[in-house]
Structure formats: C-alpha cells, structure tokens
Amino acid sequence: MARRFITYFDKQGEDYTDELILAVKDKLDVAKNIKYILIASTTGESALKLHNAIDNDDITIINVSHNVGFSGDNESDISNEMIAKLENVGIKTYQGLHAFSGAARGVTNKYGGFSPLDVVADTLRMFSHGVKVSAEISLMAADAGLVPVGEEIMAIGGRAHGVDTAVILTPVNSKNLFNMKIHEIIAMPRD
C-alpha cells in the first residue's frame, strides 16, 4: 500500500500553472523512474516554464502543441521562434493530429452525429479536461515514436491556456487505446 498526495485546484485554468509545476517537481523528487514528461502547451510558454523549474538533464520534455491548421488553414499556434527557443534548451515540439478528434471531427462537422472517440474524450473529461488532454497527448506522442510504450511517463494538460493537471500513465499506441493505464493523478482541478 502507498499513500499519495494529490493537489486539487479550485477551478481549471491558467491561474495554476506555477503551482502545478511545483507539484510536478515534488513528485519528481520521489518518482525517479520518470524519464519523459509530455506537456500540452499551445504556445510553448508552459513548456519553457516547466524546463526552467525542473532543469533535469535525465528527463526528456516534449511539448505537444496544436496541429497546424487547428486555428486556421496553414496556421500554427506556436511560433517558429518559440520552437527554436524550446529546441535550444532540449525540448522537442510535436504538432500532430489530435488523437480524440482529428479527422473524425471533420466527419461529424459535416454529417453530424458523434465519433466513438467523442465518448472516450467525454468520459475522461468527467475527471477533468486536463486528464483528457494528458491521455490524448500520450497517444499522439506514442504514435509519433516520441515516448516509449509500456514505460511510465508524466503527462501534463489543461484547458485553453496554462496547465492544471498532471498524471503518471503508461502510454500506448492509439490502436491499443484501452490498454492505457493511468496510475496516479498528481494534480487536477476540482471544478
């Protein structure tokens, strides 16, 4: 048996980015097996904050941003300058199709209805939007070969701006979605 400490924020949002990073640092002090951290950061700012706070060369940080075209045709939500800045400190940036929407969203936008992945996403949102994002970016990164499947990693997410959720999970490739294991919630909003 193990007793774990979970940080709960009053509500979701960017107001908790700094506190979330402190909770992540505390967890990394005891979770020595974590070698990869995924962070959902559209602009890269939260990823840079995380790097500056933990500064651990044994941990690979991967920033997962929106896919090109998410906000508008041929538009990237993260600047080339920020991507270069992140690369200069050793952070990779991945811009890929969202695992729980992607092309399926194009079908439902045109024809209506829902995708089975909408049900998965909404089920994870019952915990928090950040839990859904953490699971989603781990699928995306695993499918891109950026994190090893079958090895515990940390995934950080939120909603819109900033981050408010961190989990430890074992990622899988998307074809094995229901084999993903969420082991621990480090922090999440209560509301």
C-alpha positions in Angstrom: 0.0 0.0 0.0 1.2 3.5 -0.8 -0.3 6.8 0.3 -0.1 9.6 -2.3 -0.6 13.3 -2.1 -2.9 14.9 -4.8 -3.1 18.6 -5.3 -6.6 19.9 -6.1 -7.2 23.3 -7.6 -10.4 25.2 -7.0 -11.1 25.5 -10.7 -9.5 24.8 -14.0 -7.3 27.3 -15.8 -4.0 29.0 -16.3 -4.0 30.5 -12.8 -2.5 27.3 -11.6 0.4 26.7 -14.0 3.1 27.7 -11.4 1.5 25.7 -8.6 1.2 22.7 -11.0 4.8 22.9 -11.8 5.7 22.9 -8.1 3.6 19.7 -7.6 5.4 18.1 -10.6 8.8 19.0 -9.1 7.7 17.5 -5.8 6.6 14.3 -7.5 9.8 14.0 -9.5 11.7 14.0 -6.2 10.2 10.6 -5.4 9.3 9.2 -8.8 12.8 8.6 -10.0 11.6 6.2 -12.8 10.1 9.1 -14.8 12.3 9.8 -17.8 9.7 11.6 -20.1 7.3 14.4 -19.5 4.7 15.4 -22.0 3.2 18.9 -21.7 0.4 20.3 -23.7 1.4 23.8 -24.4 -0.1 25.5 -27.5 2.4 28.5 -27.4 5.3 26.7 -25.7 5.3 29.1 -22.7 4.2 26.4 -20.2 6.8 24.0 -21.5 9.5 26.6 -21.1 8.4 27.3 -17.5 8.5 23.6 -16.8 12.0 23.2 -18.1 13.3 26.2 -16.2 11.7 24.8 -13.0 12.9 21.2 -13.1 16.2 21.6 -15.1 16.9 17.9 -15.1 19.0 16.5 -18.0 17.8 12.9 -17.2 14.3 13.9 -18.2 13.1 14.5 -21.7 10.4 17.1 -22.0 8.2 17.0 -25.1 5.9 19.9 -25.9 2.7 18.9 -27.7 1.1 21.8 -29.5 -2.0 22.0 -31.7 -1.7 20.6 -35.2 -1.1 23.1 -38.0 -4.5 24.2 -39.2 -6.2 23.9 -35.8 -6.9 27.6 -35.6 -7.0 28.4 -39.3 -5.8 27.0 -42.6 -2.0 26.7 -42.7 -1.7 28.4 -39.3 0.5 27.2 -36.5 -0.4 28.2 -32.9 3.2 28.1 -31.8 5.8 30.4 -33.4 8.9 29.2 -35.2 10.8 31.4 -32.8 9.4 29.6 -29.8 10.0 26.2 -31.3 13.7 27.2 -31.8 13.9 28.5 -28.2 12.5 25.2 -26.9 14.9 23.2 -29.1 17.8 25.3 -27.7 17.0 24.0 -24.2 16.4 20.5 -25.4 12.6 20.4 -25.6 11.1 18.8 -28.7 7.8 20.2 -30.0 5.3 17.9 -31.7 2.4 19.3 -33.7 0.1 16.4 -34.7 -3.5 15.5 -35.3 -5.5 15.3 -32.0 -6.0 11.6 -31.1 -9.6 12.1 -29.9 -10.8 14.3 -32.7 -8.6 14.7 -35.8 -10.2 13.6 -39.0 -13.2 12.2 -37.1 -14.1 15.8 -36.2 -14.2 16.7 -39.9 -16.8 13.9 -40.5 -19.0 14.9 -37.5 -18.8 18.6 -38.5 -20.1 17.7 -42.0 -22.6 15.0 -41.3 -23.4 15.4 -37.6 -23.6 12.7 -35.0 -20.6 11.7 -32.9 -17.5 9.6 -33.1 -16.8 6.8 -30.6 -13.7 8.8 -29.7 -16.0 11.6 -28.5 -17.4 9.2 -25.9 -13.8 8.4 -24.8 -12.9 12.0 -24.6 -16.1 13.0 -22.7 -15.5 10.1 -20.2 -12.0 11.3 -19.4 -13.4 14.9 -19.1 -15.5 13.5 -16.2 -12.3 13.7 -14.2 -11.1 17.0 -15.8 -10.3 18.4 -19.2 -6.7 18.1 -18.3 -7.0 14.4 -17.7 -8.4 14.0 -21.2 -5.6 16.1 -22.7 -3.0 14.2 -20.8 -4.3 10.9 -22.2 -4.7 12.3 -25.7 -1.2 13.8 -25.9 0.3 10.5 -24.7 -1.4 8.6 -27.5 -0.2 11.2 -30.0 3.4 11.1 -28.7 3.4 7.3 -28.6 2.1 7.1 -32.2 4.9 9.5 -33.3 7.6 7.4 -31.5 8.4 10.2 -29.1 7.8 8.2 -25.9 8.2 4.5 -25.3 5.0 2.5 -24.9 4.9 0.3 -21.8 7.0 2.7 -19.7 5.5 5.1 -17.1 5.7 8.8 -18.1 4.3 12.0 -16.8 1.7 13.9 -18.9 0.6 17.5 -18.2 -2.5 19.1 -19.6 -5.1 21.8 -19.1 -7.7 23.7 -21.0 -7.1 26.6 -23.3 -4.3 28.5 -21.5 -1.8 27.2 -19.0 -1.9 23.8 -17.3 -3.7 22.5 -14.3 -3.4 18.7 -14.5 -0.6 16.2 -14.2 -0.8 12.4 -14.3 1.5 9.4 -14.3 0.5 7.0 -17.0 1.7 4.2 -19.2 1.2 5.3 -22.9 0.1 3.0 -25.7 -0.2 3.4 -29.4 -3.7 4.6 -30.4 -4.6 1.2 -31.8 -4.4 -0.1 -28.2 -6.3 2.8 -26.6 -8.0 0.8 -23.9 -4.7 -0.7 -22.7 -3.5 2.7 -21.5 -3.1 2.8 -17.7 -3.4 6.0 -15.7 -1.5 5.2 -12.5 -1.6 8.4 -10.5 -3.2 11.9 -10.5 -0.6 14.4 -9.3 -2.9 17.4 -9.6 -6.2 18.4 -11.1 -8.9 21.0 -10.7 -11.9 20.0 -8.6 -14.4 22.1 -10.7 
